[in-house]
Amino acid sequence: MQVQCKKNNEFYENCTVYFEFLRKKDTMDYDFEDEYFFTMPAISNN
């Protein structure tokens, strides 16, 4: 369980960094954003 939580937190942190990078470049990655918002509820509800 701890390993899964660590991986979930790492995924969330990496996504946050990526979204911040996109904001700074004033661009969007709609494919990734769709996948992110589809995946987050699944990994958040252990």
URVEN-V252367 format. One record per backbone hydrogen bond with DSSP energy under -0.5 kcal/mol. CO is the residue of the C=O (numbers start at 1). NH is the residue of the N-H. E is the energy in kcal/mol with one decimal. If there is no record, write none. Layout:
co=CO nh=NH e=E
co=CO nh=NH e=E
This chain:
co=1 nh=5 e=-2.4
co=2 nh=6 e=-2.4
co=3 nh=7 e=-2.5
co=4 nh=8 e=-2.6
co=5 nh=9 e=-2.7
co=6 nh=10 e=-2.6
co=7 nh=11 e=-2.6
co=8 nh=12 e=-2.5
co=9 nh=13 e=-2.7
co=10 nh=14 e=-2.5
co=11 nh=15 e=-2.4
co=12 nh=16 e=-2.3
co=13 nh=17 e=-2.3
co=14 nh=18 e=-2.4
co=15 nh=19 e=-2.9
co=16 nh=20 e=-2.2
co=17 nh=21 e=-2.4
co=18 nh=22 e=-2.4
co=19 nh=23 e=-2.3
co=20 nh=24 e=-2.3
co=21 nh=25 e=-1.6
co=22 nh=26 e=-0.6
co=22 nh=27 e=-2.2
co=23 nh=26 e=-1.0
co=29 nh=33 e=-2.7
co=30 nh=34 e=-2.4
co=31 nh=35 e=-2.0
co=32 nh=36 e=-3.0
co=33 nh=37 e=-2.4
co=34 nh=38 e=-1.4
co=35 nh=39 e=-2.4
co=36 nh=40 e=-2.8
co=39 nh=42 e=-0.6
co=39 nh=43 e=-1.9
co=40 nh=44 e=-1.7
co=41 nh=45 e=-1.0
co=43 nh=46 e=-0.5
